Amino acid sequence: MELQNDCWPTEIRLSPDKTSLKIVFEDGSNYELSAEYLRIESPSAEVQGHSPAEKKTVSGKRKVRILALDTVGNYALKLRFDDGHDTGIYTWRYFYDLGEQFQTKWSDYLERLNSAALQRD
């Protein structure tokens, strides 16, 4: 899959308190994505499953922090979280999509938490 120019990051910055990641893309789009959001939407099979029907609702991650960002080639980052999760590979396209779709994905997450009687804390 060829990477579209609009999905190429020009800046990636972890906040000093490690609670969010700011990403600026070549098309001017920029997103500040919380560690909690990145953790609950991890692209790992552990979270996403092997099909949309297998997606897990990850709870209790409101205070999660990003410990490290590891580059994967020139196309992605592997995030290491303080809860031990470190198996998701976040491509530039995936980061872009997370930013673009934040409202929808976050609302869906809150609804899934509520219907499963789970909490963010």
DAVEN-V855770 format. One line per field, one symbol per residue. psi: psi as a letter, one per 40 degrees, with the letter a starting at -180 (. if undefined). burial: + if it has 9 or more other ideal C-beta (glycine too) atoms within 8 Angstrom, else -. A space follows every 10 residues. Layout:
psi=???
burial=???
//
This chain:
psi=hhhideehie hhhhidefei hhhhideeii ihhiddddde fheidddeae iddehihhif edeiihdihh ihbfeiihhh ieeehfehhh iddddddddd eddddddddd dddddefiid .
burial=--+--++++- -+-++--+++ ++++++--++ +-+-++++++ ++++-++++- ------+++- +--+++--+- -----+++++ +---+--+++ ++++++-++- -+--++--+- -++----+-- -
//
